[in-house]
Amino acid sequence: MVSTAPLKTSKSEEIFSAAQHLMPGGVSSPVRAFKSVGGQPIVFDRVKGAYIWDVDNNQYIDYVGTWGPAICGHAHPEVLQALSAALEKGTSFGAPCYLENVLAEMVINAVPSIEMVRFVNSGTEACMAVLRLMRAFTGRDKIIKFEGNYHGHADMFLVKAGSGVATLGLPDSPGVPKAATQSTLTAPYNDLEAVKKLFEENPGEISGVILEPVVGNSGFVTPDAGFLEGLRELTREYDALLVFDEVMTGFRIAYGGAQEKFGVTPDLTTLGKIIGGGLPVGAYGGRRDIMEMIAPAGPVYQAGTLSGNPLAMTAGIKTLEILQRPGTYEQLETMTHKLITGLLAAAHETGHAATGGNISAMFGMFFTDKDVHSYDDAKGADTEKFSRFHRGMLEAGIYLAPSQYEAGFMSLAHTDEDIEKTIAAACQVLSNL
Ligand SMILES: Cc1ncc(COP(=O)(O)O)c(C=O)c1O
């Protein structure tokens, strides 16, 4: 029997209400504030495996996984052990460290497009840096991005940026100068014709195309057959670069990311989340001739006090080691497929229109009877119903991302029993919606 009694959340409420006087909106990152689903966010106390506990000691099965990094399960014992050994040697060197070579080699061996890599501290930083590099390499200023794709919060990407921006209903952000976004052209996701048109209208001016090869920031949206291949051809035809933002998909939908899964190799790739194993890391990499433009090998400046941090490298290395073990991606695919199939069946059996799917350990569901190929399609889904579903699931002990415009994440720690409990909870919540 799944509990749907109202949660006891008095400590969460007390802490969150104090937080609102201390930090804007009470949070360190906007989507955490539950603005799109309503109600108060819960305040976490601890995480382990597939579970989180809040400060009132409620336990939840977690499908957010700290927004992606926790693919091996939270606080994996081997990651913790490696971290405590690394901690003995100090927390930051600000100088070359052998662990950077180890993680760099692992990333280069895994991701088809990456011949050289630069470590940074977040996905945002990786995307900012890659944009500078695209412009420097091609000598062109304009870029094409897709509606509902998120590439971090840097000025030039805050145009139709999906996810948190969509959640808050901010089409753009105040404080972003027009000059910063005037070189950012946008096209609907999965619309090759629109991309072709932009290339035709801006001859010799577009440095490249950046995209989420599988979208997580409009909810879960997959590339139509031929879309990634078409972008590869168009960028070649117009002498522009193709950049996959694999901050979310890297090491998640396959060990080598979307580029391995779909067999399309971009020129440059951004990474984050999983490669830091839960510590702050981002990275960008790609063709050697392009990457050698980065300082100090070349003239394109980019730096970071904490970049290549030994603790972050350690957590990333151990996480990738675990992911390399036989059967991990098969397990992730089987479990995630079982979950999403069960959730969709629960919705249909209780009379709700719903669509969705998964690729490996990334999944999503929309309350709509139409297929979702783009951000506009995603906006057509019933977000109000999603909010009620989200609240019901929370009260039944299931932690889903607090926005319709986010993907869900499976980990190696989730068990069959967790999935069965989740589906049972969904049946009960959906039948009461
Ligand atoms: C595809 C993608 N790119 C970039 C980012 C930004 O990464 P970060 O939050 O580490 O700055 C995110 C964050 O969710 C993302 O999903």
The ligand as an SDF file (V2000), in Angstrom:
LIG
                    3D

 16 16  0  0  0  0  0  0  0  0999 V2000
   22.4580   20.2790  -21.4260 C   0  0  0  0  0  0  0  0  0  0  0  0
   22.9850   21.1600  -20.3290 C   0  0  0  0  0  0  0  0  0  0  0  0
   23.9660   22.0320  -20.5900 N   0  0  0  0  0  0  0  0  0  0  0  0
   24.4740   22.8280  -19.6520 C   0  0  0  0  0  0  0  0  0  0  0  0
   23.9930   22.8010  -18.3590 C   0  0  0  0  0  0  0  0  0  0  0  0
   24.5680   23.6880  -17.3190 C   0  0  0  0  0  0  0  0  0  0  0  0
   25.3170   22.9450  -16.3990 O   0  0  0  0  0  0  0  0  0  0  0  0
   25.5690   23.4770  -14.9110 P   0  0  0  0  0  0  0  0  0  0  0  0
   24.2650   23.4760  -14.2070 O   0  0  0  0  0  0  0  0  0  0  0  0
   26.5700   22.4820  -14.3540 O   0  0  0  0  0  0  0  0  0  0  0  0
   26.1600   24.8330  -15.0340 O   0  0  0  0  0  0  0  0  0  0  0  0
   22.9730   21.9150  -18.0320 C   0  0  0  0  0  0  0  0  0  0  0  0
   22.4190   21.8700  -16.6660 C   0  0  0  0  0  0  0  0  0  0  0  0
   21.4820   21.1890  -16.3550 O   0  0  0  0  0  0  0  0  0  0  0  0
   22.4420   21.0710  -19.0420 C   0  0  0  0  0  0  0  0  0  0  0  0
   21.4450   20.2120  -18.7940 O   0  0  0  0  0  0  0  0  0  0  0  0
  1  2  1  0
  2  3  1  0
  2 15  2  0
  3  4  2  0
  4  5  1  0
  5  6  1  0
  5 12  2  0
  6  7  1  0
  7  8  1  0
  8  9  2  0
  8 10  1  0
  8 11  1  0
 12 13  1  0
 12 15  1  0
 13 14  2  0
 15 16  1  0
M  END
$$$$
